[in-house]
């Protein structure tokens, strides 16, 4: 698993969103894009993380930052998550984890003594030119949005 670092060119991608529409990174040229990878919709940690981003999304938009949440969930699961948590940003389905592989966030994990492959919870801030500006890799899910805002405000 080779994770992208600041200064790397972000891989171009297209995935289906919660409405089963195709969304591409290229759609956001001229904006910063906060691409956050999360393991599974409607689980406790992922819910808390999404709620935090929901609550600061207006502030992020005012800073020219668009949020894209990516998980290996099927498209049909995403609208339920958005509706249940009143999310105000786009969720994308990466069932085959092609985009997660390209960003270097798919790999071996351990949980309760079991080893398996899955999404590592990382967030990438991609600048207006498609280059990774910052990688958020040290945060608690409930503080994720605060860490992001602190970075953007400094």
Helices and strands as residue ranges (DSSP letters): E 14-17, E 22-24, G 25-28, E 32-37, H 44-62, E 65-71, H 75-85, E 90-93, H 98-103, E 106-111, E 114-119, E 123-126, E 132-136, G 141-143, H 144-153
